[in-house]
Amino acid sequence: MSLQCHPCFDPEARHQYGRVHLPVAPKCNVGCNFCNRKFDCLNESRPGVSSTLLTPEQSLTYLNKVVDLVDTPITVVGIAGPGDPFANADKTMRTLRLVRKHHPSMLLCVASNGLEIAPHVEELAELKTSHVTLTINAIDPKIGAKIYRFARLGRKVLRGIEAAEALLDQQLDAIDLLKSHGMTVKVNSIVMPGINDHHIPDIARLAGRLDVDYHNCMALYPLADTPFANLDEPDAAMMTDIRGRCGEFVPQMEHCQRCRADAAGMLGEDNAEVVQQALTEAASMEASPSDQRPYVAVTSFEGLLINQHLGESEQLWIFGRDPDGSFRPIETRPTPLPGSGESRWDELADRLDDCSVLLCGNAGQSPKVALAKHGVRVLVAEGMIEDALHAIYQGQKPRMPARVLAQASGCDTDGVGCGGCPGSGTGCG
């Protein structure tokens, strides 16, 4: 596939070719003051949102369908979230390997903040990943400290200037590595009035010195429930002026669209209904526990029946399967205490990093969505735990309570549809 067939990098290609983003990377390693990564409805088009999550295997099934369904030739497979691809490196790299194996002519593309990409550059090159986008919003740590709440590098969480310095160091190292491996590198910079708008040309100047291929200045899209919600969106005059000054140092990209993490088709167009249906069908494929996540967590009073609401459970039973196919409880683990809001479910996800599924008698939408972002699928079920485990390990759904089946016309009962709105989970008006 010619490198000129990338619609996001070539303004001529955007009218001839399409791309598909595979939403396999839920976790993020940087806290940005402009970002709200909630799952949302299809009529909201911006980075960081997706109507569902896919496993690497599900994403391949989805890709196969999209290639056959859409009229526009799909030339690019990208991974851009809804978190950061390399905060989810195992899922990202496995997905890229599957795509390269089954679609050898596809262009591969990733978009990252750059914090943890460096260890994977060599394999990215081996997989013939041709295009990489890094988002760099500051090269002055004092400015970066205003933009980022934290940066998580490995198991260490950094804040303030220390976080901004670490992020910048990793980004600059990443550019050097990517260019040395022959990849096309684009730098995205989000223009935030009063925060970094005066600083964007400095980023472009440095990008030019590092032989970055393209620079994309993106206007801030203020989002509710973020620290930057009250900032003004840059107007056209400001963006034209900034792009003009930045263009003295590095070629500017002006046709970029705000793309969702599950975008498919041509730039600027919403996902077609048949594409969304394919995405929903792929996400509904049951994934059996894997070598990386071999266990299943269960809410239960006594370890025999699935009979507790997740929000009321003080402990979870952890089950595994023995080589002879039988199931046994591994241990019980306490759940985080109530009262900590959404962080309660993030903490629970950390305690379940070896579990692929959580079975419960009932659960609210918030824990379903939060745990799904961390790779833990919440399934509402009833009956004997052993019967449900047989279904799960065979890649099937366990028996669901009658009340849940009666609500099946609402949002997806597995908690990976739209963000808690009434409707089908395929786009709310």
N, C-alpha and C positions, 0 to 999 in steps of 0.2 A: 504494500500500500504506500503510495507516495505521501511524503510528509506534507504536501500541499493539500491533502484531503482532510485536514483538520479544520472544521468549521469555526472553532473557538479561536484559532490562531491566524487563520487566513480569511480576510473579509470576503474574498471571492468564493471560497469554499462554502461559506455559510448559506449560500443560495442553492447549493447542489447536494450537500451531504448533511447527515445528521449524526448525533452522538447519543450515547446512553450512559447515564450515571447509575452505578450499582450501589445502593445504600447498605453497605455491609459494615460500616465503621461508626458505631454509636458513641463511643467514649471520646472525650476531649481532654487534652493535657494543659490547656491554657484557658484562663478565665478572662474573657474579653468584656469590657464594659459596654460594648455596643451589641452584644449577641444574646439572643434568646432562642435556644434550640428546641423549643417544644415541638412535639409532633403537631401537625396542623392540617387544615383542609387544603384541597388541591387548588382552590382559587387564590392561594397565597404563594407567590413565587419569589423566593429569596433563599440565599444559602443557609444551611444549617437546619432545614426542615425536610421531613420526608413523611409520607403517609404510612410507611411501614419500614421494617427492617428485614433484610434477607441474610441467610447464611451464605457462605461461598457456593455451596451446592445449589441452593435455591436461586442464587443470582445467575448461575449458568443456565438453568432451566428458563428463567425469565429472559435472558439474552437471546437464547435460541428462538423463543417465541417472537420477541420484538423484531428480530432480523427478518422473520417471515411475514409479520403483520403490517409493518409500515411501508409506505411507497417510497419514502426517501431512503437512499442507500445509507446504512449505518456504517460509518468508517472508523469511529472512535469509541472505545470503552474507557470511561473515566471513573475514578473513585474520589469522591469529594466530601465524604461525610456520611451521616449528618454531624459527626464529630470530626476528629482528625484521623486520616488513614493510618498514621504511624503511632497513634495512641492505641490502635487496634491492629498492630503490625501482623500478627498471625493471620487474622481474617483477611486483611488486605493482600498480603503476599500469596496466600492460598488462592484467593479469587483471581489474581493476576496469572498465576500458574495455570489455573483451569481455563481461563480465557485464551491464553497463548496456546495451550494444547489443542483446544477444540476450535479456535478461530485464529489460525496462525497469521492471517493477513491483516488482522485488526491493528490499528494504532492503539497503544496503551498510554494512558495519561493519568496523573495523580495531582491533586491539589492539597497542599499542606501548609501548616504554619512553620514547618521546618525544624521543630524542636527535636524530633526523634527520627528523622529520616536518614541521617548519615549512615547508621549501621546497615542500611538496606540498599544503599546506592549500587553496590556491586551487583547484587541480584537483580535489581531493577534494570541495570544495563544488560545483564545476561538474558533477561526476558524481553529485551528490545523495547523497553519503555522509552518512548521518544520525546514526550512532552511533560514537563513538570512545572507547576505553578506554586510559588511560595508567597504567602502574604506577609509583607513587611510594612508595618505602619510607623516605625520609628527607628532611627539609628542613633538617637540620643537617649540614653537610659532614663534621663529625667522626664522626657516626654513619654517614653514607653511605660513608665511607672504610673502615669495617669490613665493609660489605656488598658493595662492588664492588672487584674486583681491577684493572680497567682500564675505560676508556671510549675508544672509537676514533671520533674526530670527523673525517671526511674521511680524510686520510692520517696524521693525528697521533694518537698513542696517549698517553693521559694516565693517570696512576696516583695512588692515594692521595687526599688531599683535593682536589687539582687536578681529578681525574676526577669526584669527587662534586660539586664546585662547577659544573663545566661541564655535567654532566647536569642538575642542578637548574635552572640558568639556561635551558637548552633546554626543559625541561619546563614551566616557568612561562610562557615565551614561547608555547609550543604551546597551552596552555590559553587564553591570551588570544586567540590567532588563531582557534582552533576555535570559541570562544564568539562571537566577532565575526562568524563566518560562519554562525551559527545552528545549529551541531551540538550534539547531546546528548552531554555529556562525563561519563564515569565515571572515577573514580580507584580503582585497586586498590592496596591496601597489604598486604604479607605480614607477618604478626605473627611475629617471631622472638624468643623468650624470651631475655632477657639482652642482646639487641642493640638492638632498637628497640621492644619492647612498651610501654615507658613513653612513647614518643615518638609513637605513632599518633594520639592526640587532637590533638597539635600539627599534624599533617598535615591532619586533618579541619577544624581551625579555619581554616587557610589556604585549604583547598579551598572552604569556605563563603564566605570573603571574595571568592574568585575566581568565585563563582556556578557552581561545579561542580554538576552535577545529582544525581549519586549517588556514594556512597563504599562500597566493598566491602572489608571486612576479611577477609583470607584467612589461615587457619592455616598456618603453615609445615609442609611435608611433608618431613621430613629424608630426604635421599637419600644412598645410599652413594657413595663416591668424590668427595665434595664437602667443602670446608672446614667446612661446617655440618652434617656428617653426624651429629655427636654431640649436637647441640642437641635439647632436648625439644620434642615437638609440643605446641602450646598446647592445654589442655583446654577443655572446653565452658564452664566457669565463667569462665575468663580471657577467652574470646572474647565471652561475653555481657556481661561488665563493660566491655570495651573498646568494643564496639558501642554500649552504652548511653551511654558518655561521648562517643563520636564523634557520636552521633545528635543531640546538642545543637547541632551546627554544620552538618551536612549530612545529608540523608536516607540511611539505611543500606540496603544491599541484602543480604538474608540468604538468598536462595534460589540463589545462584550455585553452580555445580558446577565441579570441576576438569576442564576440558575439554582434550582432546588437540588438536593442530594439524590433525588430520584427522577431527574429530568430525562426525557427521551424524545427523540425526533429532531426537528430543526430548531435552531436558536430562535427565541422570541415567541414560540408557539407552546400552548399548554399541551400536556400529555393527552393524546387521543384517548377516547373511551376504551377502545380495544386494548391499548397499551396499559391503561390503569387496571383493566380486568386481568390482563396477564400478570401484572405486578401482584395483585391481590391473590390470584390463584397460586403463584409461586410462593408467596408468604404463608399460605395455608398448608403447604407441604410440611408434614411433621418431620422434625429432625430428631433422630435417636441420640441418646447420650454418646459422647465421643471420648476418645482417649484423653483429651484435654479436660473434658468436663464429664466424668463418668457417673456422677451421682444424681439423685433426684431428692429434692427436699419436700417434706409433706407436713401440713398442719394437721395435728391429730392429738386427741386427749390421751389415748392409750397405745398408739402405735399399730392399731389394727384397721381402723376406719378413717377415711378422710372426713372430718367432722368439725373443723374449726374455721372461723373467719380469719383471714390473714391478719387483719388489723387488731384482732383480739388475742392472737397467739403469743404466748410468752416464750415458746421454744419451737424449734422445727426438728422433725425426725429426718435423718439423712440415711437414705437407702442406696445400696449398691447391688450389683449382680455378680455372683460367683461364677467361676468357669463352667460349672455344671448347669448354669441357667437359673438357679434358685436365687431368691432375693433375701437380703438380710439387712437389719438396721446397723449402720456403721457407728452412729453416735447421735446425740441430740445437741443442738446448738441454740443458745439463747437468742431471741430477737432483740433489736435495740428498743430501749424504752420509748414509749409514746411521748409526744410533746416537742420533738425536734423538727417537725415539719417535713419538707421534702428530703432533707438530709438523712432522715431516718431510713429511707429506702435505699439511698446511696450506701449507707453503712451496712445495711442488710446485704446488698449486692456484693460488697467486699467480703462478707462472711460466707458467701455462696459462690466463690470464684471457681469451685470445682463441681458446681451443679449446673446442669443444662435446663432443668425444668423445676418449677415449684408447683406442687399440687395443693389445692386448698378448697375448702367448702364454699368460700366466697371471697371476693376482694374488690376494693374500690379501683377506680380508673387510675388514680395517681400512682399507686405501687405497681400496677401492671405496666404502665408506660415507663416508669423510672427503672424497673428491673429489666425490662426489655432492652433499654439502652445499654445495659451492662451485660447483655447476652443471656439473661435468665428469663425463660418463657413461663409466664404464669398461666396455668390452666385451672379453671374451676371444674371440679369433679365431685363425685359422690361414690359411696360404696366401699368395698374392701380395697385396702392399699395394694395388696398383691395383684388383684385384677387390673388395677390402673397401671401398675408397673409393667405387667405383661404387655399392655397396649403401648405404653410409652417406648419401651425398648424394641418394639416391632415397628416403630415409626407411625403409630396410629394414635388417634385421640381416645382418651378414656371416656367412660360413661359420664355424661353431663347431667346435672340436676334438671328436672322438668322445668323449673322456673327460668333457668338460663335459656333452654331451648325455646321457651315461649317468648323470650326477648330477642330472638335471633335477628329480628328486623332492625334492631338498633345498631349502635357501633360495635365493631368487632369484639367478640367476647374474649378474645385472647389478649386484648389490651394493646394491639399494635395497629389499630386503625387511627382515625383522626382524634384530636385531643379532647375527648370527652364530650363532644357535641352530639346532639340527637341526630339521627340520620344513618345512612348506610356505611359511613366511613369512606366513601368514595368521592367526597367533595360536598361541602355544605354551602348552601346559599346564604 
